[in-house]
Amino acid sequence: MSRAAGRDVPGTEPPGTDVPGTESPGTDPRGRSPRVLPCGEDAVLVELADLDAVSDLAEVLRTDPPPGVVDVVPAARTVLVRGDVRRRAAWLAAVTRAAAAGPPADRPGDGSAAVDDPTGRVVDIPVVYDGPDLVQVARETGLSVEEVVARHLAGGPGGYRVAFGGFAPGFAYVVGVDPRLHVPRLTTPRTRVPAGAVALAGDYTAVYPAASPGGWRLLGTTSVAMFDVGRGRDAAALLRPGDVVRFTPSPALPRAVAAPRAAPPSAPPRAPDRTVSPPSPVASPPPVASPPPVASPPPVASPSPLSSPSPVAPSPPVISFRAAGTTSSVISVPAVTSAAGAPVVTVLATGPLLLLQDLGRPGLAAVGVPRSGAADPDALRRANRLVGNRPSAAGLEVVLGGLVLRCAATTALALTGAPVAADLDGTPVPHGAAVRAPAGAVLRLGSPPAGLRTWVAVRGGLAVPAVLGSRSADVLSGLGPAAVRPGDVLPLGDDVDGLPELPLPDGPVPGVEVPGVEVPGVDVPGVEIPGAEVRAAEGPGVEVPGPVLLPASDGPRLDHLDARGRAALWGTVWDVSPASNRVAVRLAGAPLTRRALGEPPSEGLVAGAVQVPPDGQPVVFGADHPVTGGYPVVAVLTREGRARAAQLRPGQQVRLTRTGVPPQHPA
C-alpha cells in the first residue's frame, strides 16, 4: 500500500495537518457564504468560512439537534451532518437554516477562536515537559526551552479549546497555540508515538490517546487517559468539541497509561465551575495498527470477555415459529437455557475471519469513534427479522465461510449475505430462511462460491458485553470484542421482537430481494457469479455481463478531479486490491487525474465515501472507516452500492455507476 493511500487510516499521520495554520488551495476564503454539499443519501457537508463558524454551527446542532440527525462531525472548515434518510428533508432544512444564521449575536465571528465565554467544560491536563522534540522546537522558533514550555502552557491570546476530533478515538485537535510555536510536522513520522504524548503541529496541539505512528512534535507526556471505555459512552473521550483545555505543569507523573483496559476507573466528577479534574492514570485503548487484508484476522486488542457455559435449567420456556407473512403459530419447541437464564452457542471452527457485529456505535464520530457495525447492515437486519430479533441484535459476520457452531439450547438460526452450502446435523439449511436448531445441533458452513461475507443470526442475539453501547468489533480502532476463535462460548440474549419466520412451502426465499446480481433461486447484493448477468444501474431492464456495478452519487469534492478524471471515475473498470478490508475497499487501475487544488483540510467521512489520494487510486470506505480524512471525496456509494461493496473479493472487477445527484443547497 502506498504511503499516500494510507493517509486516512491509523498507522499514518493524523489527516488534515499537512500545511498547519494555512488554508489549503481550493478551500473557501473567510467571509464566503456557507455551502451545503451533498455527501451521499444520508449526509451533507456544510462548508464554512472559518473555525469559529464551524464551532458555532456544531454547537447549535449538538445543543438542539434537528429530529433525525444522528452524527455531527466538526472539522477544520466543515461540519458533516448525518441523519435518518427517511427524514432527510426535515433535518436538511433545519441544518441549512442554522448554517445561514451565522455566528451568535454576542460574537461576530472574527476567526479569533477565543474562549472567553466557553460553551464546553474546562479540562485540566497536567504535563511533564520531557518530550524528545522540545529542544528542536526551541531552536526552530528561536526561543529557549523554558520559553517554549511557558508559551505552550499559556496558549495564544484566547486560550485553548477543542476544535474537533478525529484520527483515533479520543484524539482531539486543540486550537489556540501561541503563534510563536507554529512548527511543521516531522519530515519522517515516527513509527511509534506513546500514549499520553503531548504534541504540537502548526496551530494545533493534542494528546495521543493511544500508541500509534505519527509525525507531530512531542513536547511532553501526561498520564491522563484521553479515552477510556470504562467511563461510559458519553464520557469515554475526555475531550469533546467545545471544551476548554488548560495545560498545567507537573514535575513528575507515573507512567501508567498502558494499564489494562479491563479495569478503568469511574468517570471523574464535574465541579460546579465545569472544570474537570484529570482522572487517575488508566488504560488507553489498544494500539491502533494498520488494517490487515480481508483474509487475515485483524489485531483487535483487549477483547471483551466471552462467557463460559453454565448448567442447563430444568424447566425451559417455549419458542414458537410462524410462517412468513402470517401470524399463525406453526410449531412450538422447548428452548433450553442455562441456569443463569442464558443459552449459549459454542464456536467449534472458523474460517479466515469471524466477527461479532450489530448496527454499530452511531453518534460518537465527533470524538473519533467510528460507527462500525455490520459491513452490510441490511443483511444483518434481514437475518434478525427472520429469527424474530430486533434489528440491532448482534450476530456473526462470517468471512469466506468455514464456521462450525454448536447450539447448547434449542433455538432458531438464519443465514443472509453471500450464499454458502450449509447444513444442520447433515440436513441442508436454506439461505435466507429461519430454521429450527435443536439443542446440541451443529451448524456447518462451507465456503461461498462467490461473495465474501455471510451473516448468521441466532434467536435472541449474541449477548457479549457491549462497548460504548455496541457489541461490534471495530478493526480500525480496536473497540469491541476480539475476532471469534474456535472454543469461544457466546451467550445468547433476549433481544427479540417477534416470532421466527418459517419459509412458505412454495414461495421465494424471504428477505433477500436486492437487485444487482441475478442468480437462479436467490438474489444476493454485490455477489459476482461466473456467467451471471448483472443488471446495470443506468437502465432498468438492461442486462449486461461484466464487472460488479457500484451505484454512487457525486461527492462533495468532485471538483478536485479534472475533466479527464471525472470521465474516468465513471468509466474505468477497477480491480479490487488485496489490501481491502472492513476499513476500505482499495481500487487499482489507471490513476484518476486531479486539478492542482491541493488537499482539503480534514473533514468528516461517511461509509461509502470514495476518496482519491495523490496516487489517483480510489479508496472506497467501509463500515470501519476513519471519521475524518484529508483527501477529496469525489463520490459516495448508495445504500445498494455499499451492500455490493461488502461482498467484493480481491481481484474482482468493479465499475462506479453515476446515480441521480442530490442537489446542492446554498445556505
Secondary structure as UniProt FT lines:
FT   TURN            3..8
FT   TURN            10..11
FT   TURN            15..16
FT   TURN            20..21
FT   TURN            25..26
FT   TURN            30..31
FT   STRAND          35..38
FT   TURN            41..42
FT   STRAND          43..47
FT   HELIX           51..63
FT   TURN            67..68
FT   STRAND          69..74
FT   STRAND          78..83
FT   HELIX           85..87
FT   HELIX           88..101
FT   TURN            105..106
FT   STRAND          122..128
FT   TURN            132..133
FT   HELIX           134..141
FT   HELIX           145..154
FT   TURN            157..158
FT   STRAND          160..165
FT   TURN            169..170
FT   STRAND          172..175
FT   HELIX           179..181
FT   STRAND          190..193
FT   TURN            195..196
FT   STRAND          197..201
FT   TURN            202..203
FT   STRAND          204..207
FT   STRAND          212..214
FT   STRAND          217..221
FT   HELIX           229..231
FT   TURN            233..235
FT   TURN            241..242
FT   STRAND          244..249
FT   TURN            257..258
FT   TURN            261..262
FT   TURN            272..273
FT   STRAND          275..276
FT   TURN            294..295
FT   STRAND          318..323
FT   TURN            324..325
FT   STRAND          329..334
FT   TURN            339..340
FT   STRAND          344..349
FT   STRAND          353..357
FT   TURN            362..363
FT   HELIX           365..367
FT   HELIX           377..387
FT   TURN            391..392
FT   STRAND          395..399
FT   STRAND          404..407
FT   STRAND          411..417
FT   STRAND          422..424
FT   TURN            425..426
FT   STRAND          427..428
FT   TURN            431..432
FT   STRAND          434..437
FT   TURN            439..440
FT   STRAND          442..445
FT   STRAND          453..458
FT   TURN            459..460
FT   TURN            468..469
FT   TURN            475..477
FT   TURN            486..487
FT   STRAND          489..492
FT   STRAND          501..502
FT   TURN            505..506
FT   TURN            510..511
FT   TURN            515..516
FT   TURN            520..521
FT   TURN            525..526
FT   TURN            530..531
FT   STRAND          534..535
FT   TURN            540..541
FT   STRAND          543..544
FT   STRAND          548..554
FT   TURN            556..557
FT   HELIX           558..560
FT   HELIX           563..571
FT   STRAND          574..576
FT   TURN            578..579
FT   STRAND          584..588
FT   STRAND          603..604
FT   TURN            607..608
FT   STRAND          609..611
FT   TURN            614..615
FT   STRAND          619..621
FT   TURN            623..624
FT   STRAND          628..629
FT   STRAND          633..637
FT   HELIX           639..645
FT   TURN            646..647
FT   TURN            650..651
FT   STRAND          653..658
FT   STRAND          665..666
//
